Amino acid sequence: MIYLISFLVIFLFSSASANAVCPVCTIAVGAGVGLSRWLGVDDTITGLWVGALTIALSMWTINWFEKKQIRFWASKQIIISVYIALIVVPLVWVDVIGHPENRLWGIDKLLLGIVIGGILFFGAEKFYDYLKNKNGGKPHFSYQKIVMPVATLLIASGIFYLIVK
């Protein structure tokens, strides 16, 4: 028992560089979902942002793997699947996703938002890349890479606010 406690103390208090570690992000997402519920934000809107975070983390990890020249079979699909599983599965286990009365169009609101948010974020990123390439590899305005996906998610949040209101 003393070895286990010693290991945990050393592990928890050893200095290491900060990384976007999936379990930490999952806990943060879970806390964010709880906070948004407490504030009265609809799960569909919360899901949009959770989905965008999931895809952003996936894209960040894929880019990191590519820079390190780490390649394996279906790496992009596996990375995306792992992030989705690390975020969605714990939310299913604690019955945040799957409540029969928390549905829109027959789909769980949080899960629907996660899917749509992920698709919108990915689409906004790809559209940014397209516009940048059409402009000689330069953005049209400062912070365009940030503005495009955030604006897309804000517009989608507004639309879902009106739908579920």
Buried (B, 14 or more C-beta within 10 A) or exposed (E): EEEEEEEEEEEEEEEEEEEEEBEEBBEEBBEBBEEBBEEEBBBBBBBBBBBBBBBBBBBEBBEEBEEEEEEEEEBEEEBBEEBBEBBBEBBBEEEBBBEEEBBBEEBBBBBBBBBBBBBBBBBBBEEBEEBBEEEEEEBEEEEBBEBBBBEBBEEBBEBBEEEEE
